Amino acid sequence: MTKIIQSFQHGKVSKAAVVLVNLGTPEAPTAKAVRPFLREFLSDTRVVEIPKLIWWCLLNAIIVPFRSKKTAAKYAAIWTSEGSPLKVHTQKQATLLRSYLGETGHEVDVVLAMRYGQPALPDVLEKLQKNGCDRVVVLPAYPQYSGTTTAAIYDAVFSYYKKVRNVPELRFIKHYHDHPAYIQALKNTLLTHWNQRQRSGHLIMSFHGVPKRTLLLGDPYHCECQKTARLLAQSLSLNESEYSVTFQSRFGKAQWLQPYTLPTVQALAKKGVERVDIICPGFISDCLETLEEINIELRREFMMAGGVEFNYIPCLNEDPLWLRGLAEITQAHLNAWPTSSEALHEKQKQAAISIVLAKKLGAEQ
């Protein structure tokens, strides 16, 4: 393994940074760009737990060659003039988060990284290392923890720092599925929508699905999704008949977490529920799974099943209440670090003294 070499600087002032990490996106809505992204994403053993040799053959001989064009068409349906919605929203969140943290007295850099695709998480960590950053908070864009998502970020972080001699102080935000600021932001999003449009007959809270075996093996994701939904419903004074918790994005033939979003929505339409509202609390940024799978595909299926009105409520994205909440979540992991202007000034004074003492000691030897 090649080690990353970086000279040690005596008396250096400590720098802190927050790395906001999302799943990732292809660089363009084309089959050529989608192929390497799919291959990287689906090669992660955290994402697909199938024996490597069998999965390698399936992935490279069937899935990537035949799925890339179809997936590219889905991305093309949601692509914007700024680029991929997921990347655009997450970059804006990182920029705004830095500003909100600054309002709380924390002068730290906030940078965007992707677990798959660009900007690659290892490249971002290396850049921070070269810039002298020795305190890093890793902030996954996943409110609910799962071994398939959050743990995959941890893997990439640990793998990078295995090559680094002087490893920075690290903090990981594991989850915030039940944080009051997160629940309040979701509540506010729904209330704003209902104030603008009449509330529908049923609310769907759709989370990204994972294979059921992950739950049986001890993954807390299912429980955390349920808790998010329960807290949100309680904050809105909803009874159990007024909302459903479902799971989307099923892939393959294995059993995944249920109930599935598509058949649930179809069943509602066939029972005479003409209007539904749907929100995706597991995503803090709109992306392929919300804008295409839900707002386009699921909308079409609901209408074909007899539905009349389908209301998709966008993700939190750059909502000011949410970004202040995210700053509150992050701040709890920064409080013990000297990141205020006063603390940094004091650290600079101490660093200058250390350099003088080091030079003096060197001269005496």
ABEGO torsion letter per residue (X at the ends): XBBBBBBBBBGBBBBBBBBBBBAEBBABBBAAAAAAAAAAAAABAAABBBBAAAAAAAAAAAAAAAAAAAAAAAAAAABBAAEBAAAAAAAAAAAAAAAAAAAAGBBBBBBBBBABEOBBAAAAAAAAAAAGBABBBBBBABABBBAAAAAAAAAAAAAAAAABABBBBBBBBABAAABAAAAAAAAAAAAAAAAABBBBABBBBBBBBBBAAAAAAGBAAAAAAAAAAAAAAAAAGBBAAABBBBBBGBBEABBBBOBBAAAAAAAAAAAGBABBBBBBAABABBBAAAAAAAAAAAAAAAAAAGBABBBBBBBAEABAAAAAAAAAAAAAAAAABBABAAAAAAAAAAAAAAAAAAAAAAAAX
